[in-house]
């Protein structure tokens, strides 16, 4: 079994980059993935009785959809593969078309499908990167292309282990707000990967997905944190022309609006689930400091951003209200 997002994963598909579940804790998995090599069942159109939760079309053709079925929820990547998640969010069956490789199934399962599984188990998912600083986690939020992965990579190079990149599950354990570790990978643009990981002193595995490069980190504590951590602070990245980088305190209302806009796969939150999510995010901004981190573009400004975060965490670096 494998370990990801705090869950024990059993799968007939190899996830060689994920840490293995400790043998002493082996037992019943938390989630099971079964991949069947063959075309998805049914026609190109959703089956009768399926309720669409989300659909995306390109030039009039249905390319992606999420549906409520009588047996659970179905994620359809039309013409490529389908994921059928049972009602208990325990068993996931993937039908993979012969023309598409296992890497696509791995990537889609670890992102959107796992986000749904986690949400069914009480987690609230943010589109963020997070690193370990001292005994807690620090999260970076930004729109796509906003630099959160590059900043996280810079922190990792400076000695702060990666917790997750892209999908950050948050939950309340009755004592603290905690976040769960994702895969030991960074999704970086080619220039970021070359600038931040170009000296060859770390044995990395690399791959490509979409227009980004996957950088798989060694599964050692220096680079990757495999345990849930209390969330110390959230930083909302905003570009600025001013130097150096600085941290600004913000009000809870602005922080809540920013968190709502950073919900991972927000189209899955409808009806009562949306109300529950809003209440949880409001509780989150009350319990965890949320700041704006203003920084200029460019790799040379990343050390300044790290220094600003360090000063804020030490209680000396926040200024004013944004």
C-alpha positions in Angstrom: 0.0 0.0 0.0 1.0 3.6 -0.5 0.6 6.7 1.6 -0.8 9.9 0.2 -2.9 12.7 1.8 -2.8 10.9 5.1 -4.6 7.9 3.6 -3.6 4.3 2.9 -4.0 3.6 -0.8 -4.2 0.1 -2.3 -3.9 0.0 -6.1 -3.2 -2.4 -8.9 -1.5 0.6 -10.6 2.0 1.3 -9.4 2.7 4.6 -7.8 6.5 4.3 -7.5 7.0 7.9 -6.4 4.7 7.7 -3.4 5.9 6.6 0.0 4.9 3.1 1.1 2.5 2.7 4.0 4.4 1.5 7.0 4.4 -2.3 7.3 3.6 -2.0 11.1 0.3 -0.2 10.2 -0.7 -2.5 7.3 -4.3 -3.5 7.3 -7.5 -2.3 5.6 -6.7 0.5 3.1 -8.6 3.8 3.3 -9.1 3.9 -0.4 -8.8 1.3 -3.2 -8.0 2.1 -6.9 -8.6 -0.6 -9.5 -7.5 0.2 -13.1 -9.1 -1.7 -15.9 -7.4 -1.5 -19.2 -10.1 -1.0 -21.8 -12.5 1.6 -23.1 -14.9 3.1 -20.6 -18.3 1.5 -20.6 -21.2 3.1 -22.3 -21.5 5.7 -25.1 -19.9 9.0 -25.5 -22.8 10.7 -23.8 -23.7 10.4 -20.1 -26.0 7.5 -19.2 -29.7 8.1 -18.5 -30.3 8.8 -14.8 -26.9 10.5 -14.3 -27.2 14.0 -12.8 -24.5 16.4 -14.2 -22.5 18.2 -11.4 -20.2 19.8 -13.9 -19.5 19.6 -17.6 -17.0 21.2 -19.9 -17.3 21.4 -23.7 -14.8 22.4 -26.4 -16.2 23.4 -29.8 -19.5 22.0 -28.8 -18.1 18.6 -27.8 -18.3 17.3 -24.3 -14.7 16.8 -23.1 -15.1 16.4 -19.3 -17.9 15.8 -16.9 -18.7 14.9 -13.3 -21.9 13.1 -12.7 -23.9 11.8 -9.8 -25.0 8.2 -10.5 -27.0 5.7 -8.5 -23.8 4.1 -7.4 -21.7 7.2 -6.6 -19.9 9.8 -8.6 -18.4 9.4 -12.1 -15.5 11.5 -13.5 -15.5 11.2 -17.3 -12.6 12.4 -19.4 -14.4 11.6 -22.6 -12.5 9.4 -25.1 -9.7 8.7 -22.6 -10.7 7.4 -19.2 -13.4 7.3 -16.5 -13.2 7.1 -12.7 -16.2 5.6 -10.9 -16.2 6.5 -7.2 -18.5 4.4 -5.0 -21.0 6.0 -2.6 -18.6 5.6 0.4 -15.7 7.2 -1.4 -13.8 4.0 -0.7 -13.4 2.2 -4.0 -12.5 3.9 -7.2 -12.6 2.0 -10.6 -10.7 3.5 -13.5 -11.5 2.5 -17.1 -8.5 3.5 -19.2 -8.5 3.6 -23.0 -5.7 1.7 -24.6 -4.4 4.8 -26.3 -3.5 6.6 -23.0 -0.7 5.7 -20.6 -0.8 5.0 -16.9 0.8 8.4 -16.1 -2.4 10.2 -17.1 -4.4 7.9 -14.8 -2.0 8.5 -11.9 -2.1 12.3 -12.4 -5.9 12.6 -12.6 -6.4 10.3 -9.7 -4.0 12.1 -7.4 -5.6 15.5 -8.2 -9.3 15.8 -8.9 -10.5 12.3 -7.9 -8.6 12.4 -4.6 -9.9 15.9 -3.9 -13.4 14.5 -4.1 -12.5 11.5 -1.9 -10.9 13.8 0.7 -13.9 16.2 0.7 -16.2 13.2 1.4 -14.1 12.5 4.4 -14.4 16.0 5.9 -11.4 17.8 4.4 -11.6 21.3 2.8 -9.3 21.5 -0.2 -7.3 24.5 -1.2 -5.3 25.2 -4.4 -2.0 25.9 -2.6 1.5 24.8 -1.9 2.8 24.2 1.6 6.2 23.7 3.3 7.3 22.8 6.8 8.8 25.6 8.9 9.8 24.5 12.4 7.0 22.2 13.6 4.2 23.6 11.5 3.0 24.1 7.9 3.0 27.4 6.0 0.8 27.6 2.9 1.1 29.8 -0.2 -1.9 30.6 -2.3 -2.0 32.3 -5.7 -3.8 32.1 -9.0 -2.5 29.7 -11.6 1.0 30.9 -12.6 1.2 33.1 -9.6 4.5 31.6 -8.3 3.4 29.5 -5.4 5.2 26.4 -6.6 8.4 28.3 -7.4 8.3 29.9 -3.9 7.8 26.5 -2.3 10.7 25.1 -4.3 12.9 27.9 -3.0 11.9 27.1 0.5 12.7 23.4 0.0 16.1 24.3 -1.3 16.6 26.4 1.8 15.9 23.4 4.1 12.1 23.5 4.6 10.6 20.2 3.5 7.7 20.1 1.1 4.3 19.1 2.4 2.3 19.4 -0.8 2.0 21.3 -4.1 -1.3 22.0 -5.9 -3.8 20.3 -3.6 -3.8 21.1 0.1 -6.4 19.3 2.2 -7.3 21.1 5.5 -9.1 19.6 8.4 -10.0 20.4 12.0 -9.1 17.8 14.6 -10.7 19.5 17.6 -7.4 21.0 18.8 -5.8 22.7 15.7 -6.2 23.2 12.0 -4.1 20.6 10.3 -3.0 20.0 6.7 -2.3 16.7 5.0 0.9 15.8 2.9 0.4 15.2 -0.8 2.8 13.5 -3.3 6.5 14.4 -3.0 6.4 16.4 -6.2 6.6 20.0 -7.5 4.9 21.2 -10.6 7.2 23.8 -12.1 7.6 25.7 -15.4 10.7 24.7 -17.3 12.5 28.0 -16.4 11.7 27.5 -12.7 12.9 23.9 -12.7 16.1 24.9 -14.4 16.9 27.8 -12.2 15.9 26.2 -8.9 17.1 22.6 -9.5 19.9 22.9 -12.0 23.1 22.2 -10.0 22.6 18.4 -9.8 23.3 18.1 -6.1 19.9 16.4 -5.5 19.0 13.1 -7.1 15.7 14.1 -8.7 13.3 12.3 -11.0 11.6 14.5 -13.6 8.7 14.2 -16.0 6.4 16.5 -17.9 2.7 17.1 -17.5 0.8 19.7 -19.6 3.1 22.6 -19.9 4.9 22.0 -16.6 7.7 19.8 -15.4 7.2 17.4 -12.5 10.1 17.3 -10.1 9.9 14.3 -7.8 11.7 14.9 -4.5 13.6 12.3 -2.5 11.4 10.7 0.1 13.6 11.8 3.0 12.7 14.2 5.8 15.1 16.8 4.5 13.0 17.3 1.3 9.6 15.9 2.0 7.3 15.8 5.1 5.0 12.8 5.1 3.1 13.6 8.2 0.1 15.9 8.9 1.1 19.2 10.4 -0.7 22.1 12.2 -1.2 25.0 9.9 0.8 28.0 11.2 0.0 30.7 8.6 -1.4 31.3 5.1 0.2 33.7 2.7 -1.7 35.1 -0.3 0.9 35.9 -3.0 0.4 39.3 -4.9 2.8 40.7 -7.4 4.4 44.1 -6.6 6.9 46.4 -8.1 8.2 47.5 -4.7 11.4 45.9 -3.3 12.0 44.1 -1.1 9.2 41.6 -0.5 6.9 42.4 2.4 4.1 40.8 4.4 0.9 42.7 5.1 -1.8 41.9 7.6 -5.3 41.8 6.1 -8.8 41.6 7.6 -10.8 38.4 7.9 -13.3 39.4 5.2 -10.6 39.8 2.6 -8.9 36.6 3.7 -12.2 34.7 3.4 -12.8 36.0 -0.1 -9.3 34.9 -1.1 -9.7 31.4 0.4 -13.1 31.0 -1.3 -11.5 31.8 -4.7 -8.7 29.3 -3.9 -11.0 26.3 -3.2 -9.7 23.3 -5.2 -12.3 22.0 -7.7 -14.9 24.4 -6.4 -17.5 23.1 -8.9 -17.8 20.0 -6.6 -19.2 22.2 -3.8 -22.9 22.6 -4.3 -26.0 22.9 -2.0 -25.5 21.9 1.6 -21.8 21.1 1.0 -21.2 24.7 -0.2 -22.7 26.1 3.0 -20.6 23.7 5.1 -17.5 24.8 3.2 -18.1 28.5 3.7 -18.5 28.0 7.4 -15.3 25.9 7.6 -13.3 28.6 5.7 -14.7 31.3 8.0 -13.5 29.3 11.0 -10.2 28.8 9.2 -9.5 32.6 8.9 -10.4 33.0 12.5 -8.0 30.3 13.7 -5.0 30.8 11.4 -3.2 34.0 10.5 -3.8 35.0 6.8 -1.4 37.5 5.3 -0.6 39.1 1.9 2.9 38.5 0.7 3.8 41.1 -1.8 6.8 40.3 -4.0 8.3 41.3 -7.3 8.6 38.9 -10.2 11.9 37.2 -10.7 13.9 34.4 -9.1 16.3 36.9 -7.5 13.4 38.1 -5.3 12.6 34.7 -3.8 15.2 35.1 -0.9 13.6 38.4 0.0 10.2 36.7 0.1 11.6 33.9 2.3 13.1 36.5 4.7 9.7 38.4 4.9 7.9 35.2 5.8 10.5 34.3 8.4 10.2 37.8 9.9 6.4 37.6 10.0 6.5 34.1 11.7 8.9 35.5 14.3 6.4 38.4 15.0 8.6 41.1 13.5 7.7 41.4 9.9 4.1 42.3 9.3 3.2 45.9 8.4 -0.1 47.7 8.1 -3.3 46.4 6.7 -3.9 45.6 3.0 
